[in-house]
């Protein structure tokens, strides 16, 4: 179960801390979330991000204190918190507690099973037979569909956790080859910066991409917009709900992915562009 971060003040602090962590400033993020955990002492999200800011600094004892508090407030349903606790137990070579936490995380809704086999923090668990319960079955192109299907193109994200394919929509014929092209997004790419990709539907080639700033979550929403620049090439728009704490929508030129317009939200924590 993911945490709901509600209230403009906590949302603003949460987003600021996330952006700091994404740019390697976890110590600053820890300071922000330490104050947040005092002010919002009953909110599991505040304790979770406090724990994560410590975790990234390898302050494992202090991180575990915050994680346990978050999980208690969430009544044992803090999936990501439980997963991170498993990582710390694995680093400490406490395999039994690591697997107990993994089991609890999956039961609570942790779905990124592939990361259990690839996360370097869980390296000490690799080879343990208890990992077999988390086997991932990779499907071939033919197995993705019930009916006989010919797959024309197939794309994969850049890294685990990017949420590549969150949005996939047609945007018009951008490369002027007579075939409608499309946009795909990965809103959690690169520590939540977010990234959008524009592909040629005829060739499958990437035409261009654009990456958001740290914590922006660019590509949480996206769609074609028609030709707004008057160059006879269709343009597109994408949302970045965490931009500057208020959110933003950004209009991109279909010709070169340069920003044409940017409209910022007016309310802190309003997630404009969601």
C-alpha positions in Angstrom: 0.0 0.0 0.0 1.5 3.4 -1.0 1.4 6.3 1.4 -1.1 9.1 0.7 0.8 12.4 1.2 -2.0 14.9 1.9 -2.1 18.5 3.0 -0.2 21.3 1.1 2.5 21.8 3.8 3.5 18.1 4.1 3.3 17.6 0.3 5.6 20.6 -0.2 8.1 19.3 2.3 7.9 15.8 0.9 8.5 16.9 -2.6 11.4 19.2 -1.6 13.1 16.3 0.3 12.6 13.9 -2.7 14.2 16.4 -5.0 17.2 16.8 -2.6 17.6 13.1 -2.4 17.5 12.8 -6.2 20.4 15.3 -6.4 22.6 13.6 -3.8 21.7 16.0 -0.9 20.2 13.3 1.4 21.6 15.0 4.5 19.6 18.2 3.8 16.5 16.0 3.1 17.0 14.3 6.4 16.9 17.7 8.2 13.6 18.6 6.5 12.0 15.3 7.2 13.2 15.2 10.8 11.2 18.4 11.4 8.3 17.1 9.3 8.2 13.9 11.4 7.8 16.0 14.6 5.1 18.2 13.1 3.3 15.4 11.4 4.1 12.7 13.9 1.1 10.5 13.1 1.7 10.5 9.3 3.6 7.4 8.1 4.8 9.2 4.9 6.8 11.6 7.0 8.6 8.8 8.9 9.1 6.8 5.7 10.9 9.5 3.9 12.9 10.4 7.0 14.0 6.7 7.0 14.8 6.7 3.3 16.9 9.9 3.6 19.0 8.1 6.3 19.0 4.9 4.3 20.7 6.6 1.3 23.4 7.9 3.7 23.9 4.4 5.0 22.7 5.4 8.5 21.0 2.1 8.8 20.3 2.1 12.5 18.6 5.5 12.4 16.8 4.6 9.2 15.4 1.4 10.7 13.9 3.4 13.6 12.1 5.7 11.2 10.9 2.8 9.0 9.5 0.8 12.0 7.6 3.9 13.1 6.2 4.3 9.6 5.2 0.7 9.3 3.5 0.8 12.8 1.5 3.9 11.8 0.5 2.1 8.6 -0.6 -0.9 10.6 1.9 -3.2 8.9 0.8 -2.3 5.4 3.7 -0.1 4.4 4.9 -2.1 1.4 7.9 0.1 0.3 8.9 0.6 3.9 9.0 -3.2 4.6 11.0 -3.7 1.4 13.6 -1.1 2.5 13.8 -2.8 5.9 14.5 -6.1 4.2 17.3 -4.4 2.3 18.9 -3.2 5.6 18.5 -6.7 7.2 20.2 -8.2 4.1 23.1 -5.8 4.3 23.5 -6.8 7.9 23.5 -10.5 6.9 20.3 -11.1 8.9 18.7 -13.3 6.2 15.7 -14.5 8.3 14.5 -11.0 9.1 15.2 -10.0 5.6 12.9 -12.7 4.2 10.3 -12.0 6.8 10.2 -8.4 5.7 10.1 -9.3 2.0 7.2 -11.6 2.7 5.4 -8.8 4.6 6.2 -6.3 1.8 4.7 -8.5 -0.9 1.7 -9.3 1.2 1.2 -5.5 1.7 1.3 -4.9 -2.1 4.9 -4.6 -3.1 4.8 -5.4 -6.8 8.3 -4.7 -8.2 9.3 -8.4 -7.8 12.1 -8.1 -10.4 14.0 -5.8 -8.1 14.2 -8.5 -5.4 16.5 -10.4 -7.8 18.5 -7.3 -9.0 18.7 -4.9 -6.1 22.4 -4.7 -5.0 21.3 -4.2 -1.4 19.8 -7.7 -1.5 22.9 -9.3 -2.9 23.5 -11.3 0.2 20.2 -13.1 -0.3 21.0 -14.3 -3.9 21.4 -18.0 -4.0 19.1 -18.6 -1.0 16.3 -21.1 -1.9 13.8 -18.9 -0.2 14.1 -16.5 -3.2 12.4 -19.1 -5.5 9.0 -18.0 -4.3 9.7 -14.6 -6.0 10.6 -16.0 -9.4 9.6 -13.8 -12.3 8.2 -15.4 -15.4 9.3 -13.3 -18.4 6.8 -13.5 -21.2 7.8 -13.7 -24.8 6.0 -11.3 -27.3 3.7 -14.2 -28.3 2.7 -14.9 -24.7 1.5 -11.4 -24.0 -1.8 -11.9 -25.9 -4.5 -14.6 -26.0 -5.2 -14.3 -29.7 -2.6 -14.9 -32.4 -0.8 -11.6 -32.7 2.2 -10.2 -34.7 4.2 -7.8 -32.6 5.4 -4.9 -34.8 7.6 -3.1 -32.2 8.6 -3.7 -28.6 10.2 -1.2 -26.3 11.6 -1.5 -22.8 12.4 1.1 -20.1 15.9 2.2 -19.3 15.9 0.9 -15.7 13.8 -0.9 -13.1 11.3 1.3 -11.4 11.0 3.9 -14.2 7.4 2.9 -14.8 8.0 3.1 -18.5 4.8 2.9 -20.4 2.8 4.8 -17.8 1.3 6.8 -20.6 1.4 5.7 -24.3 -0.6 7.9 -26.7 -0.6 8.9 -30.4 0.6 12.4 -31.1 0.3 12.7 -34.9 2.7 12.3 -37.7 5.8 14.0 -36.3 8.4 12.7 -38.7 6.2 13.3 -41.7 6.4 9.8 -43.1 2.6 9.3 -43.4 2.3 7.2 -40.2 1.0 8.5 -36.8 3.7 8.5 -34.2 3.4 8.1 -30.4 4.6 9.3 -27.0 5.5 7.0 -24.0 6.4 8.2 -20.6 8.3 7.0 -17.5 7.3 9.4 -14.7 9.6 7.9 -12.0 12.7 7.8 -14.2 15.9 9.0 -12.5 14.7 9.5 -8.9 11.3 10.9 -10.0 12.5 13.3 -12.5 10.4 11.7 -15.2 11.1 11.3 -18.9 9.1 11.3 -22.1 9.9 9.5 -25.3 8.6 10.1 -28.8 8.8 7.2 -31.2 8.3 6.7 -34.9 5.5 4.2 -35.4 6.8 3.2 -38.8 10.5 2.4 -37.9 10.2 2.0 -34.1 13.1 4.5 -33.7 13.3 7.0 -30.9 12.8 10.4 -32.4 13.8 12.3 -29.2 13.2 12.4 -25.5 12.9 15.0 -22.7 13.8 14.6 -19.0 12.3 16.5 -16.1 14.1 18.2 -13.3 14.7 16.2 -10.1 11.4 15.2 -8.4 9.2 16.7 -11.1 7.6 13.4 -12.2 7.4 14.5 -15.8 5.1 12.4 -17.9 2.6 11.5 -15.2 0.2 12.7 -17.9 0.7 13.4 -21.6 -1.1 13.7 -24.9 -1.0 15.1 -28.4 -2.0 18.7 -28.8 -2.1 19.3 -32.6 0.1 22.0 -34.3 0.3 25.0 -31.9 3.5 26.4 -33.3 2.3 26.7 -36.9 5.2 24.7 -38.4 2.8 21.9 -39.6 4.3 19.4 -37.1 2.1 18.2 -34.3 3.1 19.2 -30.8 2.4 17.6 -27.5 1.8 18.4 -23.8 3.0 16.6 -20.6 2.2 17.1 -16.9 4.8 17.3 -14.1 2.6 17.3 -10.9 5.5 17.7 -8.5 7.2 20.6 -10.3 8.2 23.3 -7.8 5.7 21.9 -5.3 2.8 23.2 -7.3 2.9 21.1 -10.5 3.1 22.2 -14.1 2.0 21.4 -17.6 4.6 21.8 -20.4 4.0 22.2 -24.1 6.7 20.7 -26.3 7.5 21.4 -30.0 7.0 18.3 -32.0 9.8 19.4 -34.3 12.6 19.3 -31.7 11.1 18.7 -28.2 11.9 22.3 -27.1 9.6 23.8 -24.5 7.0 26.1 -26.2 5.0 27.0 -23.1 5.1 26.1 -19.4 2.1 26.8 -17.1 2.8 26.4 -13.4 0.1 25.6 -10.8 -1.0 28.2 -8.3 -1.4 26.1 -5.2 1.4 24.5 -3.2 0.8 20.8 -3.1 -1.9 21.1 -5.7 -0.2 18.6 -8.1 -1.3 20.7 -11.2 -0.7 18.6 -14.3 -1.5 15.3 -12.6 
